[in-house]
Amino acid sequence: MFTGLIESIGLVAGARKDGPEMDLEVTLGISGWTPEVGASIALSGVCCTVTGRGGEGVLFRLSEETLRCSWFDGIGPGAKLNIERALRVGEPLGGHLVQGHVDGVGQILKPIDARAGGELWLEIPDALLPYCAMKGSISVDGISLTLASLQGRRAMIAVIPHTAAETTLGSAGPGQPVNLEVDILAKYVERMLAARFDLKSTS
């Protein structure tokens, strides 16, 4: 479990496809910390397991499902990733509950200023729109953000300067894909209502 509060920006040192899966090497950018094998780390919103240590960073094995649900299928050396360690019991929940289970891939329509932030416009897949609400939470490449406006498939998020500078959003350009995870509470509400009223769930 994660909070969507990014700790650093990591860099992909290597990416190698192995059939339907991929081996990824990432420099995490957190000084003085070397994760143990088996540790969970969110890479731009995707919960990944440390499988070893490489020459420059930490190794991960990405499954076929991970590559299908995220933009990582096209990832390569030099790509920037938002890094967050797993939430530990007793730590403050400063963002919102983020599982690291990506629901779909959106696209940046209008980027923000790298220092000042501003209004970030995204296109959200139709399947995720029922879970999006004004002032509701959404994870964008692992960042806990609040939806400020919804206009059809277009969503606007007001990004503060700190978030722009300390995450990959500040350098993201138009057309760039982003991993999206909707609020888990919305999915549970849908599931409970579907069971009560015998409705077909979209999840």
N, C-alpha and C positions, 0 to 999 in steps of 0.2 A: 504494500500500500504506500502511496505517495501523497504529497500535498500540492504539487504543482508550483512549488517555490524553487526556482532553479539555483543551483549552487555554483555552476561553472559552465563554460563553453568548451566542449571537447572537440577533438579533431580526429577524423578517420585516417589512420596510418596505413591501412590495407584492407582490401575487400576481395574475397575470392569465392566465386560460385562453385558449389560442389553438388552437381545435379540440381534438385529443386531447392536446396538449402544454400546457406552462405556462411563463410567464416569471416568475422569482422574483427579488426584490431583498432582500438581506440585509445588515444591519450586523453585522460579524463580531466586534466587541468586542475586537480585538487591537490595542492602541495602537502607533503607529509602523510599522505594516506594511500595505502595499497590494499585494495579489497581482497578478501579471501576468495578462493575458488568456491563457487556455489552461491555467492552473494548476489542479491538482486539490485540492479541499477536501472533507472529509467533513462533511455537514450531517446531524446526528443519525444517523450511520451510513451515509448515502447518499453515495457518491463522485460529486461534481458538478464540472463544468468551468466556470471563470470565463469568461463571454462578453463582459463589459464592465463599465463603472462607471456607476452610476446617481446620482441626486441625493443619496441618503442612504447608499448602500452599494454592494455588489457585485452584479452581475447573473449569473443562471444560467438555463439553458434546461433544463427537465425534460422528458424524453421520455415517450411513452405508456407504455413499459415501466416506467419509474421510478415513475410515478403508480399503475400497476397493482400493483406489488410492495410499495409503502410506504404509509404513512398520509398522504402529502403531497397526495393528491388532494383532501383537505378542508382544506388549509392556508390560512391567511389572515393579514393584517397583525396584528402583535402576538404571533404564535406564537414561542415560544422554541426555539432549536436548539442542540445541542451542536456545537461547532466544533473541528475538528482539521486541521492542515496535513498534507500528505503526508510520509511518512517519507523522510528523506534518507540516503544511504549513509554509514555511519559513526556514525549516531546510535544511542543505546541502545534496545533493544526492551524497554520496561518493561511492556507489557501482553501482548498476543498478536497474532498476524498477523491483521489485519482488512483485508479487501479493499474494503469499501465496497459490496459487492454483496448487497443485502438478500434474505434467503431467504423471509421472511414477516412477518406482523404479529401480534404478541401483544397481550395486554391486561392492564393492572394490576388485580389483584384486591384487594390490600391494600397501601395506600401506606405510606410511611415518614415519620418526623419530619423536617422541613426542616433541622434542625440536628444532631440526635442520630443520624440514620440509623435503622438497625434492620433488621427482616426484611421484605424486599420480596417479595410473592407475585405471580406472573405466571401467566397461562394461555398455554400454548404450543400452536400448531397441531399436529394429529396428524402431518402430513407431516414435521415437524421433530424429533419425539420420538426417532426412531432415532439422531439425531446428538447427543443430549444425554446426558451421563453425570455422575454424582456427582464433584464436584471438577473437572469439565471447564470449559472456557472457553466463553463466549457473549458476543456483542455485543448490548447493549440500548440502542437509540437512540445507537449509536456508542461506548458505554462498555464497556470490557473488564471483564467480571465473571466470578465463579466460581459455579457451581451448587452450592448447599449441601444441597439436598433436592429430590427428585422424587417426587411422589405423583400418578400418572396424568398428566393434562395440567397439573397444578399444579406450579410450580417455585418454590423459595425461594432468594433471594440475600441474603446478609448484607452490608448496605451500611454502610460506615464513615462517620463524620461528615464527613470531608473530601469524599468523593464526593457526599454528600447536598447539601452547601453549594455545591460548585463545578460541579454539573451540573444538568440539568433534573429529575432524579429527586426532588430535595427538594420540588419544587412540584407533582409529578404526582399526580393524584387517581385514585380508583377508576374503572375503566371506560375510562381513557385508553389509546389504542392506542400501541404502541411498535414500532419497527423491530427485527427480529431477524436476526442473522447467526450461523449456527453455525460451529464451528471448521472451517476449510478442510481440516485434516488428517483429520478424520473423513470428509469427503466423498471424499478421495483413497483412504482405506482401503477404503471401500465400493466405489469404482470398480475398484480392483485385485482385490478379492475377487470381484466380479461377473465380471470378465474371466477369472479363474482357474477359477471353479467354474460358469461359464456361468449366472450368476444374473441376474435382472432388476434393474437399478439403479432406485432410487426417486428419484434426483436428476434 
